[in-house]
Amino acid sequence: MSLGALKRIFCAACVLAFVSLASGPAFAQGRADLEKARAAYLARSFAEAEERLRSLVDPTSGTKERVVLSQARMYLGATLLAQGKRDAAEDVFEKLILEDPAYEPDPLGFPADVVNTFIDTRVQLQERLKAAAQTAAKLEAERRARDEAERRAREIWLEKLKAQAGEEHVTVRNERLVAFLPFGAGQFQNRQPVLGWAFLGVESSLLVATAVTWGMGLYWRDRARDEARDIALVARADELQARADEIRVWNLGLGAALATVAAVGIVQANIAFVPQFDERKKRPLPPLGNGASARAPRLTPFVAPLVSPQGAGVMLGATAITF
């Protein structure tokens, strides 16, 4: 064992010896003072007994020994009862019971009134402690219920906040000029996709058919003109010209049908015209944590009219938004 360890053990032993020597006389003095107060009580010198006992139970200068302190309080309560100070005696018994719950008075060392008062005080104190415990439990249950209600209200509020933050209110304004455009442009703007696709398909088919028949008519007319220059092929030229005239009729009919369908689409788009639409679009919420995750750009197609001194038209395009 090292020298330092021996020094520490020696110091600890000295401290214990000092505490023992210091506490021994103090305990003996407390016992002596308690016996003097007891003798005064038995001699019915209640004023002297109360003075000695109050010195023993004084928190600053009184005894610190649990046994002596409990006995002193018991005798102080008995002394106060003997002087008719019941309330003060009950207060002393209450302190005794709270600090030394296992204490039991000697039924042969005190009068029956003193022992009964001590027992009554203990019963009342237990009932008060029980009532206080019940009140504390009730308050704790109310606090937990209140905290749970606040937590639930916070969750509901957060869900509503997330729902509002996850939606974007957008007002889309329609242009009247788009309603005068063919090929279902007005129907698509009015949020009528079925009619829009119908007019787009029919008008596109009629446009293609008109263009094809117009080209075929030109072809057969040029053939008829070339063969009319040869006298031997005059009859053949008349036949080709008749075919060109027939295709011309079909071309005019298809053109008229195209114009009619386009006019019907324009009229319907103007009758069903809606100045604006209020839309709710989903908006992604930011991720939890410090880092922001990259997202792909969102493409939004659009149709816009173009008006210039050279003429009118329509512009098709798309916008990209990156969050």
Residue pairs with C-beta under 8 A, 6 or more apart in sequence:
26 63
26 64
26 65
27 65
27 68
30 56
30 63
30 65
30 68
31 68
33 52
33 55
33 56
33 63
34 56
34 63
34 68
34 71
34 72
34 75
36 52
37 48
37 49
37 52
37 53
37 56
37 72
37 75
38 49
38 75
40 46
40 48
40 49
40 52
41 49
41 75
41 78
41 79
41 82
44 82
46 79
46 82
46 83
49 75
49 79
50 76
50 79
50 80
50 83
53 72
53 73
53 75
53 76
53 79
54 76
55 61
55 62
56 62
56 63
56 68
56 69
56 72
56 76
57 63
57 69
57 72
57 73
57 76
57 92
62 69
62 72
63 69
63 72
66 100
69 99
69 100
70 96
70 99
70 100
70 103
73 92
73 93
73 95
73 96
74 93
74 96
74 103
74 105
74 110
74 118
76 89
76 92
77 89
77 90
77 92
77 93
77 96
77 114
77 117
77 118
78 89
78 110
78 111
78 114
80 86
80 88
80 89
80 92
81 89
81 113
81 114
81 117
86 117
89 117
90 117
90 121
93 117
93 118
93 121
93 122
94 121
94 125
96 103
97 103
97 121
97 122
97 125
98 125
105 114
105 115
105 118
107 115
162 285
165 283
165 285
166 282
166 283
166 284
166 285
167 280
167 281
167 282
167 283
168 280
168 281
168 282
168 283
169 278
169 279
169 280
170 278
170 279
170 280
170 281
171 276
171 277
171 278
171 279
172 276
172 277
172 278
172 279
173 275
173 276
174 189
174 190
174 273
174 274
174 275
174 276
174 277
175 189
175 304
175 305
176 270
176 273
177 305
177 307
177 312
178 185
178 186
178 189
178 269
178 303
178 305
178 314
179 185
179 186
179 189
179 190
179 266
179 269
179 270
179 273
180 186
180 266
180 269
180 270
181 266
181 305
181 314
182 199
182 203
182 262
182 265
182 266
183 199
183 200
183 203
183 204
183 262
183 265
184 195
184 196
184 197
184 198
184 199
184 200
184 203
184 265
185 196
185 269
185 303
185 314
186 265
186 266
186 268
186 269
186 270
186 273
187 193
187 195
187 196
187 199
187 265
187 268
187 269
187 272
188 196
188 303
189 269
189 303
190 269
190 272
190 273
190 274
191 274
191 277
192 272
195 265
195 268
199 261
199 262
199 265
202 261
203 258
203 261
203 262
203 265
206 254
206 257
206 258
206 261
207 258
209 254
210 251
210 254
210 255
210 258
213 247
213 250
213 251
213 254
214 251
216 247
216 251
217 244
217 247
217 248
217 251
220 240
220 241
220 243
220 244
220 247
221 240
221 241
221 244
221 248
223 240
223 244
224 237
224 238
224 240
224 241
224 243
224 244
225 237
227 233
227 234
227 236
227 237
227 240
228 234
228 237
228 241
284 295
284 323
286 292
287 293
295 322
295 323
296 322
297 320
297 321
297 322
298 320
298 321
298 322
298 323
299 318
299 319
299 320
300 318
300 319
300 320
300 321
301 316
301 317
301 318
302 316
302 317
302 318
302 319
303 314
303 315
303 316
304 314
304 315
304 317
305 312
305 313
305 314
305 315
306 312
306 313
306 314
306 315
